[in-house]
Amino acid sequence: MLLTDQVAFITGAAHGQGRATAIALAKEGVHIAAFDVAKPLAYPGYQLASLDELASLKIEIEKLGTKCLTFQGDVRMDEDVKKAVQETVSFFNRIDILFNNAGICAYGLAYELTEDAWDTMLDINLKGAWLTAKHVIPVMIGQKSGNIINNSSIAGLRGMNRLSHYAASKWGLVGLTKSWAIELAPHNIRVNSIHPTGVNTPMNDGLAALEGKSIEEIAEASAGNLLPVPWIEAEDVANAVLYLVSEKARFVTGSQFVIDAGLLTR
């Protein structure tokens, strides 16, 4: 796949889709800069990744023979992101891949959401992607190459009950993707978004706890996949990212890559 010795900057990297993608890229010879908040947040209130998971990711990646830098930081904080990007470039001299993966999810009717819930959702899922790209894009322009993948959702392509703030943030990523694809094509930088259906990650445990339901009940409530699976695996998302950053997708930009087990066909 000709990815050996490329460098990937991944947000929300410590567990779930970010971790699976970091490991998949490392297996292809990509060096990883793993950025994660690695602590609980007041909203949405469930356990996010931990410092232990961030540390274990570094160990796992280095066992694969590639290098890994780890950063604890908040994608909403400009200084956190700026420092991590600068240290990554100082160490590796480049960033070839940006996977804007950091995100949260929580339920709530539009008219019952608090202002804090709305702001936190949009700030992490949408502003965080822009803020990270703001610091990475100049690096890619300087090297005249790069790949940006924004992790959206099926909720970025359709409305979702009790998820209006989540859907708004994910639709926003589509707008960023298409706009950046136009802006960055002259610099040989491709930009695409991916749109998974429900993914079997620790976030599901957190959502179930918030709702006072079991994982099985959450899966049943979100059912709609044509294929007979309640959700896909994080590795399925990683495989999509691998394709989009490879030469096999060299003419793919500004696109929405759906991994939904047929859900949107309904």
MOBEL-V959654 format. One record per residue. N is the residue number from 0. RES is the residue in one letter. SS is DSSP state (a for helix, b for strand, c for the rest). PHI is phi as a letter, one per 30 degrees, with the letter a starting at -180 (999 if undefined). Layout:
N&RES&SS&PHI ; N&RES&SS&PHI
//
This chain:
0&M&c&999 ; 1&L&c&h ; 2&L&c&c ; 3&T&c&e ; 4&D&c&i ; 5&Q&c&d ; 6&V&b&b ; 7&A&b&c ; 8&F&b&c ; 9&I&b&b ; 10&T&b&c ; 11&G&c&i ; 12&A&c&d ; 13&A&c&d ; 14&H&c&b ; 15&G&a&i ; 16&Q&a&d ; 17&G&a&d ; 18&R&a&d ; 19&A&a&e ; 20&T&a&d ; 21&A&a&e ; 22&I&a&d ; 23&A&a&d ; 24&L&a&d ; 25&A&a&d ; 26&K&a&d ; 27&E&c&c ; 28&G&c&j ; 29&V&c&d ; 30&H&b&d ; 31&I&b&c ; 32&A&b&c ; 33&A&b&c ; 34&F&b&c ; 35&D&b&a ; 36&V&c&d ; 37&A&c&h ; 38&K&c&a ; 39&P&c&d ; 40&L&c&c ; 41&A&c&e ; 42&Y&c&b ; 43&P&c&d ; 44&G&c&j ; 45&Y&c&c ; 46&Q&c&d ; 47&L&c&c ; 48&A&c&d ; 49&S&c&c ; 50&L&a&d ; 51&D&a&d ; 52&E&a&d ; 53&L&a&d ; 54&A&a&d ; 55&S&a&d ; 56&L&a&d ; 57&K&a&e ; 58&I&a&d ; 59&E&a&d ; 60&I&a&d ; 61&E&a&d ; 62&K&a&d ; 63&L&c&d ; 64&G&c&j ; 65&T&c&c ; 66&K&c&c ; 67&C&b&b ; 68&L&b&c ; 69&T&b&b ; 70&F&b&b ; 71&Q&b&c ; 72&G&c&a ; 73&D&c&c ; 74&V&c&d ; 75&R&c&d ; 76&M&c&c ; 77&D&a&e ; 78&E&a&d ; 79&D&a&d ; 80&V&a&d ; 81&K&a&e ; 82&K&a&d ; 83&A&a&d ; 84&V&a&d ; 85&Q&a&d ; 86&E&a&d ; 87&T&a&d ; 88&V&a&d ; 89&S&a&d ; 90&F&a&d ; 91&F&a&c ; 92&N&c&i ; 93&R&c&a ; 94&I&c&b ; 95&D&c&c ; 96&I&b&b ; 97&L&b&c ; 98&F&b&c ; 99&N&b&d ; 100&N&c&c ; 101&A&c&e ; 102&G&c&a ; 103&I&c&b ; 104&C&c&b ; 105&A&c&a ; 106&Y&c&c ; 107&G&b&l ; 108&L&c&d ; 109&A&c&e ; 110&Y&c&d ; 111&E&c&c ; 112&L&c&d ; 113&T&c&d ; 114&E&a&d ; 115&D&a&d ; 116&A&a&d ; 117&W&a&d ; 118&D&a&d ; 119&T&a&d ; 120&M&a&d ; 121&L&a&d ; 122&D&a&d ; 123&I&a&d ; 124&N&a&d ; 125&L&a&c ; 126&K&a&d ; 127&G&a&e ; 128&A&a&d ; 129&W&a&d ; 130&L&a&d ; 131&T&a&d ; 132&A&a&d ; 133&K&a&e ; 134&H&a&d ; 135&V&a&d ; 136&I&a&e ; 137&P&a&e ; 138&V&a&d ; 139&M&a&d ; 140&I&a&d ; 141&G&a&d ; 142&Q&a&c ; 143&K&c&i ; 144&S&c&a ; 145&G&b&l ; 146&N&b&b ; 147&I&b&c ; 148&I&b&c ; 149&N&b&c ; 150&N&b&d ; 151&S&c&c ; 152&S&c&a ; 153&I&a&d ; 154&A&a&d ; 155&G&a&d ; 156&L&c&b ; 157&R&c&a ; 158&G&c&d ; 159&M&c&b ; 160&N&c&d ; 161&R&c&i ; 162&L&b&b ; 163&S&a&d ; 164&H&a&d ; 165&Y&a&d ; 166&A&a&d ; 167&A&a&e ; 168&S&a&d ; 169&K&a&d ; 170&W&a&d ; 171&G&a&e ; 172&L&a&d ; 173&V&a&d ; 174&G&a&d ; 175&L&a&d ; 176&T&a&e ; 177&K&a&d ; 178&S&a&d ; 179&W&a&d ; 180&A&a&e ; 181&I&a&d ; 182&E&a&d ; 183&L&a&c ; 184&A&a&e ; 185&P&a&d ; 186&H&a&c ; 187&N&c&i ; 188&I&b&c ; 189&R&b&c ; 190&V&b&b ; 191&N&b&b ; 192&S&b&c ; 193&I&b&c ; 194&H&b&b ; 195&P&b&d ; 196&T&c&d ; 197&G&c&e ; 198&V&b&c ; 199&N&b&d ; 200&T&c&b ; 201&P&a&e ; 202&M&a&e ; 203&N&a&d ; 204&D&a&d ; 205&G&a&d ; 206&L&a&d ; 207&A&a&d ; 208&A&a&d ; 209&L&a&d ; 210&E&a&d ; 211&G&c&i ; 212&K&c&b ; 213&S&c&d ; 214&I&a&e ; 215&E&a&d ; 216&E&a&d ; 217&I&a&d ; 218&A&a&d ; 219&E&a&d ; 220&A&a&d ; 221&S&c&c ; 222&A&c&d ; 223&G&c&l ; 224&N&c&d ; 225&L&c&d ; 226&L&c&d ; 227&P&c&d ; 228&V&c&b ; 229&P&c&d ; 230&W&c&a ; 231&I&b&c ; 232&E&b&c ; 233&A&a&e ; 234&E&a&d ; 235&D&a&d ; 236&V&a&d ; 237&A&a&e ; 238&N&a&d ; 239&A&a&d ; 240&V&a&d ; 241&L&a&e ; 242&Y&a&d ; 243&L&a&d ; 244&V&a&c ; 245&S&c&c ; 246&E&a&d ; 247&K&a&d ; 248&A&a&c ; 249&R&c&d ; 250&F&c&c ; 251&V&c&c ; 252&T&c&a ; 253&G&c&i ; 254&S&c&c ; 255&Q&b&c ; 256&F&b&c ; 257&V&b&c ; 258&I&b&b ; 259&D&c&b ; 260&A&c&h ; 261&G&c&i ; 262&L&a&e ; 263&L&a&d ; 264&T&a&d ; 265&R&c&d
//
